[in-house]
């Protein structure tokens, strides 16, 4: 577990007011354009304004409670920006105003690569086809990058990491229950919580809902093998894990299944190498119990045929792979890509891949910077896992496994704007920074 004395501020912390001002420009412009393009009804606008005022009051009075509220709202991503974004925007603004926002909690190469990637987005925006889409898309990317940096600077104690994990776990379990019950027709308005006979709960797409449940499931598995952070009983952890895995299964997202498979292999290898035969036996027992529970649910709900159908190649897979290849066209035509959010306008098809989107929108320089950032995070996460260096109780093996699963998932769907993508990255970065270099 990371610990240590408080060290000196990183020189970049002194420039935070300027950096915050620059970062707020695309975010503010994105929000303004989003509201201008699709103005909300008066009642909804008033409710949103009142909600922001209440969140501001809560954050000023109980900062950690506001963070917990944002964590709980991560399970509601039907619209973009999501409700959690509004909460975290207020929280981060207060953190900057009160000098609680710390660049020093993130490795310097990460900050440098994020800055370069942002600069490439700006350079690529010169020849955009849809300026409004470019501003909104880049504003979201900038917001999430700042969110990851803030989160690393916030989670600098065991109490705060516990608060974050509990909030994420609670909203993930609730989302899984709601999604599965809706799929079974046990909830009113079930058609709003499902899509094409697949669970999605309060997410835009089942392909986002399923992967959202995976990081807390992995944290639970590591907690079952090596309890460190959560004080719940073993039986409770197993039930929660089963609920999450059933939700992942009933999302019928093949990307989520691949994500989970890769993550479980990585987690099993790391934990087995650390703990030897005894840990491997525990993992096998946990796997057997959860597999039995899932099989029982599948049989009881009669989902076996649909599950087998989803496991086969689908008719739209051709379009999906065509979209990934289409990223080469704008990269060849524009030296720095077509610009943020322009893939669909230029290629005429969705990217279906984070890597294809980066190539098409920021060109080869953008793809190389993104791959460097993702690869650096893998290396950092591997070092943390080998050293057994967790993030204030959050297991490093679970975080590395979650990250590897997300990278595999990113090959078949665009994950750049997934909130939990940046959350996992932030927790990995934080564990890699020496405690003496951070400021709480």
MIZA-595421 format. One line per field, with one value per residue (C-alpha): residue number from 1; residue in three letters; chain; y negated, z, x. Coordinates in Angstrom, 1 decimal. Layout:
<rs>
i NUM, ... $
aa ALA, ... $
ch A, ... $
y Y, ... $
z Z, ... $
x X, ... $
</rs>
This chain:
<rs>
i 1, 2, 3, 4, 5, 6, 7, 8, 9, 10, 11, 12, 13, 14, 15, 16, 17, 18, 19, 20, 21, 22, 23, 24, 25, 26, 27, 28, 29, 30, 31, 32, 33, 34, 35, 36, 37, 38, 39, 40, 41, 42, 43, 44, 45, 46, 47, 48, 49, 50, 51, 52, 53, 54, 55, 56, 57, 58, 59, 60, 61, 62, 63, 64, 65, 66, 67, 68, 69, 70, 71, 72, 73, 74, 75, 76, 77, 78, 79, 80, 81, 82, 83, 84, 85, 86, 87, 88, 89, 90, 91, 92, 93, 94, 95, 96, 97, 98, 99, 100, 101, 102, 103, 104, 105, 106, 107, 108, 109, 110, 111, 112, 113, 114, 115, 116, 117, 118, 119, 120, 121, 122, 123, 124, 125, 126, 127, 128, 129, 130, 131, 132, 133, 134, 135, 136, 137, 138, 139, 140, 141, 142, 143, 144, 145, 146, 147, 148, 149, 150, 151, 152, 153, 154, 155, 156, 157, 158, 159, 160, 161, 162, 163, 164, 165, 166, 167, 168, 169, 170, 171, 172, 173, 174, 175, 176, 177, 178, 179, 180, 181, 182, 183, 184, 185, 186, 187, 188, 189, 190, 191, 192, 193, 194, 195, 196, 197, 198, 199, 200, 201, 202, 203, 204, 205, 206, 207, 208, 209, 210, 211, 212, 213, 214, 215, 216, 217, 218, 219, 220, 221, 222, 223, 224, 225, 226, 227, 228, 229, 230, 231, 232, 233, 234, 235, 236, 237, 238, 239, 240, 241, 242, 243, 244, 245, 246, 247, 248, 249, 250, 251, 252, 253, 254, 255, 256, 257, 258, 259, 260, 261, 262, 263, 264, 265, 266, 267, 268, 269, 270, 271, 272, 273, 274, 275, 276, 277, 278, 279, 280, 281, 282, 283, 284, 285, 286, 287, 288, 289, 290, 291, 292, 293, 294, 295, 296, 297, 298, 299, 300, 301, 302, 303, 304, 305, 306, 307, 308, 309, 310, 311, 312, 313, 314, 315, 316, 317, 318, 319, 320, 321, 322, 323, 324, 325, 326, 327, 328, 329, 330, 331, 332, 333, 334, 335, 336, 337, 338, 339, 340, 341, 342, 343, 344, 345, 346, 347, 348, 349, 350, 351, 352, 353, 354, 355, 356, 357, 358, 359, 360, 361, 362, 363, 364, 365, 366, 367, 368, 369, 370, 371, 372, 373, 374, 375, 376, 377, 378, 379, 380, 381, 382, 383, 384, 385, 386, 387, 388, 389, 390, 391, 392, 393, 394, 395, 396, 397, 398, 399, 400, 401, 402, 403, 404, 405, 406, 407, 408, 409, 410, 411, 412, 413, 414, 415, 416, 417, 418, 419, 420, 421, 422, 423, 424, 425, 426, 427, 428, 429, 430, 431, 432, 433, 434, 435, 436, 437, 438, 439, 440 $
aa UNK, UNK, UNK, UNK, UNK, UNK, UNK, UNK, UNK, UNK, UNK, UNK, UNK, UNK, UNK, UNK, UNK, UNK, UNK, UNK, UNK, UNK, UNK, UNK, UNK, UNK, UNK, UNK, UNK, UNK, UNK, UNK, UNK, UNK, UNK, UNK, UNK, UNK, UNK, UNK, UNK, UNK, UNK, UNK, UNK, UNK, UNK, UNK, UNK, UNK, UNK, UNK, UNK, UNK, UNK, UNK, UNK, UNK, UNK, UNK, UNK, UNK, UNK, UNK, UNK, UNK, UNK, UNK, UNK, UNK, UNK, UNK, UNK, UNK, UNK, UNK, UNK, UNK, UNK, UNK, UNK, UNK, UNK, UNK, UNK, UNK, UNK, UNK, UNK, UNK, UNK, UNK, UNK, UNK, UNK, UNK, UNK, UNK, UNK, UNK, UNK, UNK, UNK, UNK, UNK, UNK, UNK, UNK, UNK, UNK, UNK, UNK, UNK, UNK, UNK, UNK, UNK, UNK, UNK, UNK, UNK, UNK, UNK, UNK, UNK, UNK, UNK, UNK, UNK, UNK, UNK, UNK, UNK, UNK, UNK, UNK, UNK, UNK, UNK, UNK, UNK, UNK, UNK, UNK, UNK, UNK, UNK, UNK, UNK, UNK, UNK, UNK, UNK, UNK, UNK, UNK, UNK, UNK, UNK, UNK, UNK, UNK, UNK, UNK, UNK, UNK, UNK, UNK, UNK, UNK, UNK, UNK, UNK, UNK, UNK, UNK, UNK, UNK, UNK, UNK, UNK, UNK, UNK, UNK, UNK, UNK, UNK, UNK, UNK, UNK, UNK, UNK, UNK, UNK, UNK, UNK, UNK, UNK, UNK, UNK, UNK, UNK, UNK, UNK, UNK, UNK, UNK, UNK, UNK, UNK, UNK, UNK, UNK, UNK, UNK, UNK, UNK, UNK, UNK, UNK, UNK, UNK, UNK, UNK, UNK, UNK, UNK, UNK, UNK, UNK, UNK, UNK, UNK, UNK, UNK, UNK, UNK, UNK, UNK, UNK, UNK, UNK, UNK, UNK, UNK, UNK, UNK, UNK, UNK, UNK, UNK, UNK, UNK, UNK, UNK, UNK, UNK, UNK, UNK, UNK, UNK, UNK, UNK, UNK, UNK, UNK, UNK, UNK, UNK, UNK, UNK, UNK, UNK, UNK, UNK, UNK, UNK, UNK, UNK, UNK, UNK, UNK, UNK, UNK, UNK, UNK, UNK, UNK, UNK, UNK, UNK, UNK, UNK, UNK, UNK, UNK, UNK, UNK, UNK, UNK, UNK, UNK, UNK, UNK, UNK, UNK, UNK, UNK, UNK, UNK, UNK, UNK, UNK, UNK, UNK, UNK, UNK, UNK, UNK, UNK, UNK, UNK, UNK, UNK, UNK, UNK, UNK, UNK, UNK, UNK, UNK, UNK, UNK, UNK, UNK, UNK, UNK, UNK, UNK, UNK, UNK, UNK, UNK, UNK, UNK, UNK, UNK, UNK, UNK, UNK, UNK, UNK, UNK, UNK, UNK, UNK, UNK, UNK, UNK, UNK, UNK, UNK, UNK, UNK, UNK, UNK, UNK, UNK, UNK, UNK, UNK, UNK, UNK, UNK, UNK, UNK, UNK, UNK, UNK, UNK, UNK, UNK, UNK, UNK, UNK, UNK, UNK, UNK, UNK, UNK, UNK, UNK, UNK, UNK, UNK, UNK, UNK, UNK, UNK, UNK, UNK, UNK, UNK, UNK, UNK, UNK, UNK, UNK, UNK, UNK, UNK, UNK, UNK, UNK, UNK, UNK, UNK, UNK, UNK, UNK, UNK, UNK, UNK, UNK, UNK, UNK, UNK, UNK, UNK, UNK, UNK, UNK, UNK, UNK, UNK, UNK, UNK, UNK, UNK, UNK $
ch A, A, A, A, A, A, A, A, A, A, A, A, A, A, A, A, A, A, A, A, A, A, A, A, A, A, A, A, A, A, A, A, A, A, A, A, A, A, A, A, A, A, A, A, A, A, A, A, A, A, A, A, A, A, A, A, A, A, A, A, A, A, A, A, A, A, A, A, A, A, A, A, A, A, A, A, A, A, A, A, A, A, A, A, A, A, A, A, A, A, A, A, A, A, A, A, A, A, A, A, A, A, A, A, A, A, A, A, A, A, A, A, A, A, A, A, A, A, A, A, A, A, A, A, A, A, A, A, A, A, A, A, A, A, A, A, A, A, A, A, A, A, A, A, A, A, A, A, A, A, A, A, A, A, A, A, A, A, A, A, A, A, A, A, A, A, A, A, A, A, A, A, A, A, A, A, A, A, A, A, A, A, A, A, A, A, A, A, A, A, A, A, A, A, A, A, A, A, A, A, A, A, A, A, A, A, A, A, A, A, A, A, A, A, A, A, A, A, A, A, A, A, A, A, A, A, A, A, A, A, A, A, A, A, A, A, A, A, A, A, A, A, A, A, A, A, A, A, A, A, A, A, A, A, A, A, A, A, A, A, A, A, A, A, A, A, A, A, A, A, A, A, A, A, A, A, A, A, A, A, A, A, A, A, A, A, A, A, A, A, A, A, A, A, A, A, A, A, A, A, A, A, A, A, A, A, A, A, A, A, A, A, A, A, A, A, A, A, A, A, A, A, A, A, A, A, A, A, A, A, A, A, A, A, A, A, A, A, A, A, A, A, A, A, A, A, A, A, A, A, A, A, A, A, A, A, A, A, A, A, A, A, A, A, A, A, A, A, A, A, A, A, A, A, A, A, A, A, A, A, A, A, A, A, A, A, A, A, A, A, A, A, A, A, A, A, A, A, A, A, A, A, A, A, A, A, A, A, A, A, A, A, A, A, A, A, A, A, A, A, A, A, A, A, A, A, A, A, A, A, A, A, A, A, A, A, A, A, A, A $
y 0.0, -3.4, -5.6, -8.1, -11.6, -14.5, -15.9, -19.1, -20.2, -19.4, -22.5, -22.1, -22.7, -26.3, -26.7, -25.1, -28.3, -28.8, -25.2, -25.0, -28.1, -26.6, -23.2, -24.9, -26.5, -23.4, -22.0, -25.2, -25.6, -22.0, -22.4, -25.6, -24.1, -20.9, -23.0, -25.3, -22.4, -20.6, -23.0, -21.2, -22.0, -24.9, -22.6, -20.3, -23.3, -24.7, -21.3, -21.0, -24.5, -23.7, -20.4, -22.1, -24.7, -21.8, -19.9, -23.1, -23.5, -19.8, -20.0, -23.1, -21.5, -17.9, -17.5, -13.7, -13.3, -15.1, -12.8, -9.8, -11.2, -11.5, -7.9, -6.7, -8.6, -6.8, -4.2, -6.7, -7.4, -7.6, -11.1, -12.9, -14.8, -12.4, -13.5, -12.4, -14.8, -17.7, -16.6, -16.0, -19.3, -21.2, -19.1, -19.7, -23.4, -23.6, -21.5, -23.9, -27.0, -25.6, -24.2, -20.6, -19.7, -18.1, -17.3, -15.7, -12.6, -11.6, -10.5, -13.4, -11.3, -10.9, -14.7, -15.3, -12.7, -14.0, -17.5, -16.4, -14.5, -17.5, -19.7, -17.2, -17.4, -21.2, -21.0, -18.5, -20.8, -23.2, -21.3, -19.8, -19.1, -19.6, -22.3, -21.9, -18.1, -18.8, -21.2, -18.9, -15.8, -17.4, -19.1, -15.7, -14.2, -17.2, -16.9, -13.2, -13.7, -16.4, -14.1, -11.4, -13.7, -15.1, -11.6, -10.5, -13.6, -13.0, -9.3, -9.8, -7.9, -4.6, -6.3, -7.9, -4.8, -2.9, -5.6, -5.4, -1.6, -1.4, -4.0, -2.3, 1.1, 0.0, -1.6, 1.3, 3.9, 1.8, 1.3, 5.1, 5.9, 3.3, 4.4, 8.1, 7.6, 5.4, 8.0, 10.6, 8.2, 7.8, 4.0, 1.4, -0.4, 2.5, 1.5, -1.7, 0.3, 2.9, 2.9, 5.7, 8.2, 7.2, 5.5, 1.9, 0.4, -3.4, -3.3, -4.3, -0.9, 2.7, 2.6, -0.1, 1.4, 4.8, 3.5, 1.0, 3.9, 5.6, 3.4, 3.8, 7.5, 7.8, 5.8, 8.2, 11.2, 9.9, 8.9, 12.5, 13.9, 11.1, 9.1, 5.6, 2.9, 4.2, 5.5, 7.5, 11.2, 13.7, 14.8, 11.2, 10.7, 13.9, 12.8, 9.4, 10.9, 13.3, 10.4, 8.5, 11.5, 12.2, 8.6, 8.9, 12.1, 10.6, 7.6, 10.0, 7.9, 10.0, 7.1, 7.3, 11.0, 10.7, 7.9, 10.1, 13.1, 11.2, 9.5, 12.9, 14.4, 11.5, 11.4, 15.2, 15.1, 12.2, 13.6, 17.1, 15.9, 14.0, 16.6, 19.9, 23.1, 22.0, 18.8, 20.7, 23.2, 20.3, 18.7, 22.0, 22.5, 18.9, 19.5, 22.8, 21.3, 18.3, 20.4, 22.7, 19.7, 18.2, 21.5, 21.9, 18.4, 19.2, 22.4, 20.9, 18.0, 20.0, 17.8, 20.6, 20.3, 16.6, 16.8, 19.3, 17.0, 14.0, 15.9, 16.5, 13.9, 11.3, 9.8, 6.3, 7.5, 6.7, 3.1, 3.0, 4.1, 1.8, -1.1, -0.1, 0.0, -3.3, -5.0, -4.7, -7.1, -10.3, -9.5, -9.3, -12.5, -14.7, -14.6, -15.2, -13.4, -14.7, -16.3, -15.3, -13.7, -13.8, -10.0, -9.4, -12.5, -11.7, -7.9, -7.6, -4.8, -4.5, -3.9, -0.8, -1.1, -3.6, -3.0, -3.5, -6.7, -8.1, -7.2, -8.8, -11.9, -12.7, -10.8, -8.6, -11.1, -10.9, -7.2, -6.9, -9.2, -7.4, -4.0, -5.4, -6.5, -3.2, -1.2, -3.3, -2.6, 1.1, 1.0, -1.1, 1.3, 4.3, 2.8, 2.1, 5.6, 7.3, 5.1, 5.7, 1.9, 1.2, -2.1, -2.6, 0.8, 1.2, 4.2, 3.6, 7.0, 6.1, 2.7, 4.1, 6.8, 4.3, 2.1, 5.0, 6.0, 2.4, 2.3, 5.5, 4.1, 0.9, 2.8, 3.4, 0.4, -3.2, -3.5, -7.0, -8.6, -5.8, -7.2, -4.0, -3.8, -7.0, -6.0, -2.7, -4.6, -7.2, -4.6, -2.9, -6.1, -7.1, -3.9, -4.4, -7.8, -7.8, -8.9, -11.5, -13.2, -13.6, -16.2, -15.2 $
z 0.0, -0.9, 2.0, 3.0, 4.1, 2.2, -0.2, -2.1, -4.8, -8.4, -10.2, -12.5, -9.6, -9.5, -13.0, -12.1, -12.4, -16.0, -16.9, -15.4, -17.3, -20.6, -19.9, -19.1, -22.5, -24.6, -21.9, -21.6, -25.3, -25.6, -23.0, -24.6, -28.1, -26.8, -25.1, -28.1, -30.5, -28.3, -25.8, -22.9, -21.9, -19.5, -16.6, -17.2, -17.4, -14.1, -12.5, -13.8, -12.5, -9.1, -9.0, -9.7, -6.9, -4.5, -5.6, -5.0, -1.5, -0.8, -2.1, 0.0, 3.1, 2.6, -0.1, 0.2, 0.2, -3.2, -4.6, -3.3, -5.1, -8.3, -8.0, -7.4, -10.5, -12.7, -13.3, -15.2, -18.6, -20.8, -22.1, -22.7, -20.6, -17.9, -14.4, -12.9, -15.1, -13.6, -10.1, -10.8, -12.7, -9.6, -7.4, -9.6, -9.8, -6.0, -5.9, -8.2, -6.3, -2.9, -4.2, -3.7, -7.4, -7.7, -10.9, -8.6, -8.0, -11.7, -13.3, -15.3, -18.6, -18.3, -18.0, -20.9, -23.2, -22.3, -23.2, -26.5, -27.4, -26.6, -28.8, -31.6, -31.3, -31.6, -34.7, -36.3, -35.8, -38.5, -41.3, -39.5, -41.4, -38.4, -36.1, -33.5, -33.2, -33.0, -30.0, -28.2, -28.7, -27.8, -24.8, -23.5, -24.0, -22.2, -19.3, -18.8, -18.9, -16.2, -14.3, -14.3, -13.0, -10.3, -9.2, -8.8, -6.6, -4.6, -3.8, -1.5, 1.6, 2.5, 3.6, 0.2, -1.8, 0.2, -0.4, -4.2, -4.4, -2.3, -4.5, -7.8, -6.4, -5.2, -8.5, -10.5, -8.5, -8.7, -12.4, -12.9, -10.9, -12.7, -16.1, -15.5, -14.0, -16.9, -19.4, -17.5, -17.7, -14.0, -14.0, -15.4, -18.5, -19.1, -22.8, -21.7, -19.9, -22.6, -26.2, -28.7, -25.9, -24.1, -20.7, -20.7, -17.5, -17.5, -20.2, -23.8, -25.0, -23.7, -24.9, -22.3, -19.6, -19.6, -19.4, -16.7, -14.3, -14.9, -12.8, -9.6, -10.2, -10.5, -7.3, -5.6, -6.8, -5.4, -2.2, -1.9, -2.3, -0.3, 1.8, 2.4, 1.8, 2.0, 5.4, 4.0, 4.7, 2.2, 1.4, 0.7, -1.6, -3.5, -3.9, -5.2, -7.6, -8.9, -9.5, -11.5, -13.6, -14.4, -15.5, -17.7, -19.2, -19.9, -21.6, -24.4, -25.3, -27.0, -26.4, -22.7, -22.6, -24.3, -21.9, -18.9, -20.3, -20.8, -17.4, -15.6, -17.3, -16.2, -12.7, -12.3, -13.5, -11.2, -8.1, -8.7, -9.2, -5.9, -3.8, -5.3, -5.2, -2.4, -4.2, -7.4, -5.6, -4.1, -7.5, -9.0, -6.2, -6.7, -10.5, -10.0, -7.6, -9.7, -12.9, -11.2, -10.1, -13.6, -15.2, -12.9, -13.8, -17.6, -17.3, -15.1, -17.5, -20.6, -22.1, -23.4, -27.1, -27.2, -25.5, -28.1, -30.9, -29.6, -29.4, -33.1, -35.7, -36.4, -39.7, -38.7, -38.0, -41.6, -41.0, -37.7, -39.3, -42.3, -39.9, -38.4, -41.8, -42.7, -40.3, -42.8, -45.3, -43.3, -41.9, -45.5, -46.6, -43.5, -41.9, -38.4, -39.0, -39.7, -36.3, -33.0, -33.5, -37.3, -38.0, -38.8, -41.0, -43.1, -43.2, -43.3, -40.6, -36.9, -35.7, -33.6, -32.2, -30.1, -32.1, -35.5, -34.2, -33.0, -36.4, -38.4, -36.2, -35.1, -37.7, -37.1, -34.6, -32.5, -32.7, -31.6, -28.6, -27.6, -27.8, -25.8, -23.1, -23.0, -23.1, -20.4, -18.2, -18.8, -17.8, -14.7, -13.8, -14.2, -12.0, -9.4, -9.6, -9.4, -6.4, -4.7, -4.6, -4.4, -4.5, -0.8, -0.5, -4.1, -5.4, -8.2, -9.8, -10.3, -11.7, -14.2, -15.2, -15.7, -17.8, -20.0, -20.5, -21.5, -24.0, -25.6, -25.6, -27.2, -30.4, -31.1, -29.6, -28.9, -25.2, -25.2, -23.5, -21.0, -17.5, -15.9, -18.5, -17.1, -13.5, -13.8, -15.5, -12.7, -9.9, -11.7, -12.2, -8.5, -7.2, -9.3, -7.9, -4.8, -1.7, -1.0, -4.3, -3.6, -1.7, -0.1 $
x 0.0, 1.3, 2.3, 4.9, 5.6, 4.3, 6.9, 7.5, 5.1, 5.8, 6.9, 3.9, 1.6, 2.5, 1.1, -2.2, -4.4, -3.1, -3.4, -6.9, -8.0, -6.7, -8.3, -11.6, -11.8, -12.6, -14.8, -16.8, -17.1, -18.2, -20.9, -22.1, -22.3, -24.0, -26.7, -27.0, -27.4, -29.9, -31.4, -33.1, -36.7, -37.1, -38.1, -35.1, -32.7, -34.0, -33.7, -30.1, -29.2, -30.7, -28.9, -25.5, -26.2, -27.0, -23.9, -21.8, -23.2, -22.6, -19.0, -18.3, -19.7, -18.7, -16.2, -15.8, -19.6, -19.8, -17.1, -19.1, -22.2, -20.2, -19.1, -22.6, -23.8, -21.2, -23.9, -26.0, -24.6, -27.6, -26.7, -23.4, -22.4, -23.6, -24.9, -21.6, -19.7, -21.6, -20.8, -17.1, -16.9, -18.0, -15.7, -12.7, -13.4, -13.4, -10.2, -8.4, -9.7, -8.6, -5.3, -6.3, -5.6, -2.2, -0.3, 2.4, 0.1, 0.6, 3.9, 5.4, 5.5, 1.7, 1.2, 3.5, 1.8, -1.6, -0.5, 1.0, -2.1, -4.2, -1.9, -2.3, -6.1, -5.9, -3.6, -5.9, -8.9, -7.7, -9.5, -12.5, -15.7, -18.0, -16.6, -19.3, -18.8, -15.0, -15.4, -17.8, -15.7, -12.4, -14.0, -15.1, -11.6, -10.0, -12.5, -11.8, -8.0, -8.3, -10.7, -8.0, -5.4, -7.7, -8.7, -5.1, -4.5, -7.7, -7.2, -4.3, -5.5, -7.0, -10.2, -10.7, -9.8, -12.4, -15.0, -14.3, -14.4, -17.6, -19.3, -18.2, -19.1, -22.5, -23.5, -22.1, -24.1, -27.3, -26.8, -26.4, -29.5, -31.6, -30.3, -30.9, -34.4, -35.3, -34.2, -36.4, -39.3, -39.5, -39.4, -41.8, -40.5, -38.1, -37.8, -35.9, -33.3, -32.7, -31.7, -32.2, -32.9, -29.7, -29.2, -28.0, -29.5, -28.8, -26.1, -26.3, -25.3, -24.9, -21.3, -20.6, -22.8, -21.0, -17.4, -18.4, -19.0, -15.6, -13.2, -15.2, -15.6, -11.8, -11.3, -13.7, -11.8, -8.5, -10.2, -11.5, -8.0, -6.2, -8.6, -7.2, -9.7, -13.3, -14.5, -17.5, -17.8, -16.6, -20.1, -21.2, -18.2, -19.1, -22.7, -21.7, -19.2, -21.9, -24.3, -21.7, -20.7, -24.4, -24.8, -21.7, -23.1, -26.6, -25.1, -24.5, -21.5, -18.8, -16.4, -17.2, -16.7, -13.2, -12.4, -13.3, -11.5, -8.2, -8.6, -9.1, -6.1, -3.9, -5.3, -4.9, -1.3, -0.3, -2.0, -0.7, 2.8, 2.5, 0.8, 1.7, -0.4, -2.6, -3.7, -4.2, -6.4, -8.5, -8.9, -10.1, -12.6, -13.9, -14.1, -16.0, -18.5, -19.3, -19.5, -22.0, -24.1, -24.0, -24.9, -27.9, -29.1, -28.7, -30.7, -33.4, -33.9, -33.7, -31.0, -28.8, -29.9, -29.6, -26.2, -25.0, -26.3, -24.5, -21.2, -21.3, -20.1, -22.9, -24.0, -22.8, -19.3, -18.3, -19.4, -17.5, -14.2, -14.8, -15.0, -11.6, -10.0, -11.6, -9.3, -6.5, -8.2, -8.3, -4.8, -3.5, -5.3, -4.6, -1.1, -2.5, -5.8, -9.3, -9.7, -11.5, -14.9, -14.6, -14.2, -17.9, -18.1, -15.0, -15.2, -19.0, -19.0, -18.3, -14.8, -15.5, -12.0, -10.1, -7.0, -8.7, -10.3, -6.9, -5.4, -8.2, -8.6, -5.0, -3.1, 0.0, 1.5, -1.7, -1.9, 1.8, 1.2, -1.9, -0.2, 2.7, 0.4, -1.5, 1.7, 3.3, 0.3, 0.7, 4.4, 3.6, 0.7, 3.0, 5.7, 3.0, 1.7, 5.1, 6.0, 2.6, 2.2, -1.5, -3.3, -4.1, -5.6, -6.9, -5.1, -2.6, -3.2, -6.9, -6.0, -3.5, -6.0, -8.8, -6.4, -5.4, -9.0, -9.9, -7.1, -8.4, -11.9, -10.6, -9.8, -13.5, -15.2, -14.2, -13.4, -11.8, -14.8, -15.5, -15.4, -14.1, -11.3, -9.8, -10.6, -8.6, -5.7, -5.6, -5.4, -2.5, -0.6, -1.1, 0.4, 3.6, 4.4, 6.6, 4.7, 7.4, 6.5, 2.8, 0.9, -2.4 $
</rs>
